[in-house]
Amino acid sequence: MPENLREVYHSFNLDVERHKGNLDYELPMPATNILDTNCKIEYVFVSEDYTECANPKEIINTLTNKK
């Protein structure tokens, strides 16, 4: 997490260190993964922007095309 963002978190009294249990200020990156029955990766979505999410149509297409 960049220093300027750390200051924003602190301005809202958000204690990332206490919550995460460490001092690295790394935040998780949400992801969507679809694996087939052999653990082959069929679909991956990862974004550094936590407000973005996988497109539901892409997920459904991936799942329905595997049948």
C-alpha distance (Angstrom), angle and dihedral (degrees) to the residues before:
residue distance angle dihedral
M1 . . .
P2 3.82 . .
E3 3.79 117.2 .
N4 3.82 93.2 -113.6
L5 3.81 90.3 56.0
R6 3.80 90.7 48.3
E7 3.80 87.7 57.1
V8 3.82 90.4 52.2
Y9 3.81 91.0 51.7
H10 3.80 90.5 48.8
S11 3.83 91.1 48.8
F12 3.83 87.4 61.2
N13 3.83 91.0 46.9
L14 3.81 90.7 -113.0
D15 3.79 107.6 154.8
V16 3.80 103.1 -155.1
E17 3.80 92.3 171.7
R18 3.80 92.9 56.4
H19 3.81 94.1 41.0
K20 3.81 95.5 47.3
G21 3.79 95.3 37.2
N22 3.80 94.3 -131.2
L23 3.79 142.3 66.9
D24 3.81 100.4 -119.5
Y25 3.83 96.4 96.3
E26 3.78 91.2 -145.7
L27 3.78 114.9 151.7
P28 3.80 124.5 -155.6
M29 3.78 120.2 -103.0
P30 3.81 111.6 -136.9
A31 3.79 113.5 -130.9
T32 3.79 141.3 -177.9
N33 3.80 118.0 -147.3
I34 3.79 130.4 178.6
L35 3.81 118.2 -164.6
D36 3.77 127.6 -176.4
T37 3.80 122.6 -129.4
N38 3.82 89.7 -86.0
C39 3.83 91.1 53.4
K40 3.80 91.6 -108.1
I41 3.79 110.3 152.2
E42 3.80 109.6 -113.9
Y43 3.80 101.1 167.6
V44 3.80 136.6 11.0
F45 3.77 131.7 -179.0
V46 3.81 121.3 178.7
S47 3.78 127.4 159.1
E48 3.77 132.0 177.3
D49 3.81 86.2 -143.7
Y50 3.81 105.1 82.1
T51 3.82 90.0 -158.9
E52 3.81 91.5 66.5
C53 3.77 120.9 81.8
A54 3.76 138.2 -179.6
N55 3.78 116.3 -76.2
P56 3.83 107.1 -104.8
K57 3.82 91.1 -144.4
E58 3.81 90.7 55.9
I59 3.80 90.3 50.1
I60 3.79 92.9 48.9
N61 3.82 92.0 45.9
T62 3.80 90.8 50.5
L63 3.80 92.0 49.2
T64 3.81 96.3 44.4
N65 3.80 94.2 45.4
K66 3.81 89.9 56.8
K67 3.81 94.0 63.9
